[in-house]
């Protein structure tokens, strides 16, 4: 298992970059924090997918329905 995989497993367990277990992996500081940031972002996306989808408001338009202005030169 790579150090990256181990770091992500530790972050899933609730550890943070300053935890002794994460420090023991021997990763650079910026690498630890970048991995942690990705882990937190992935976690929040996973949580959002579990939430019920909200009903759009009355005047809501999907992005495909929005017309862009045409510029004539």
ChimeraX attribute file (.defattr): number of C-alpha atoms within 10 A of each C-alpha:
attribute: neighborCount
match mode: 1-to-1
recipient: residues
	/A:1	5
	/A:2	7
	/A:3	12
	/A:4	14
	/A:5	11
	/A:6	14
	/A:7	23
	/A:8	19
	/A:9	14
	/A:10	17
	/A:11	20
	/A:12	14
	/A:13	9
	/A:14	9
	/A:15	16
	/A:16	17
	/A:17	21
	/A:18	11
	/A:19	12
	/A:20	10
	/A:21	14
	/A:22	20
	/A:23	15
	/A:24	8
	/A:25	14
	/A:26	10
	/A:27	15
	/A:28	10
	/A:29	11
	/A:30	10
	/A:31	12
	/A:32	20
	/A:33	15
	/A:34	13
	/A:35	17
	/A:36	20
	/A:37	14
	/A:38	12
	/A:39	17
	/A:40	15
	/A:41	12
	/A:42	12
	/A:43	13
	/A:44	11
	/A:45	11
	/A:46	11
	/A:47	10
	/A:48	11
	/A:49	9
	/A:50	8
	/A:51	8
	/A:52	7
	/A:53	8
	/A:54	6
	/A:55	7
	/A:56	9
	/A:57	7
	/A:58	6
	/A:59	6
	/A:60	9
	/A:61	10
	/A:62	8
	/A:63	7
	/A:64	6
	/A:65	8
	/A:66	8
	/A:67	7
	/A:68	6
	/A:69	6
	/A:70	6
	/A:71	5
	/A:72	4
	/A:73	3
